[in-house]
């Protein structure tokens, strides 16, 4: 599962500026599972203490490290809510982050350009772009399908 950050780019705002604005709110989540296998994923702040990520990123783990692009580290304080079927979890951290992403209550339009910032295969804080391919129903949840790598 990938989180999609969608933003209208005005004539005065370019993609590097959008990246610079968004990355302080995005985190790399490095984990060790119960068998000692290391993996990582991406999450993002939605307020100064709350992060959303995929449930599978933190499922059955024994150790977690959360870090920002400027190498600030956080530890989990408490889980607010989780949904394994929707592959989402929301939790608070100890400490505060200065920036966060504001969630929209509007879905992007099919065909709209989207930008994805994440940590694929330890290529930390990478950006890619694509289109919204469709808005679909999966397991009684609305999902955004994109063609972004």
Secondary structure as GFF3:
##gff-version 3
##sequence-region A 1 149
A	DSSP	alpha_helix	15	23	.	.	.	ID=ss1
A	DSSP	beta_strand	26	33	.	.	.	ID=ss2
A	DSSP	beta_strand	38	45	.	.	.	ID=ss3
A	DSSP	beta_strand	50	53	.	.	.	ID=ss4
A	DSSP	alpha_helix	55	58	.	.	.	ID=ss5
A	DSSP	beta_strand	61	68	.	.	.	ID=ss6
A	DSSP	beta_strand	73	83	.	.	.	ID=ss7
A	DSSP	beta_strand	88	94	.	.	.	ID=ss8
A	DSSP	beta_strand	113	120	.	.	.	ID=ss9
A	DSSP	beta_strand	123	138	.	.	.	ID=ss10
A	DSSP	beta_strand	141	146	.	.	.	ID=ss11
###
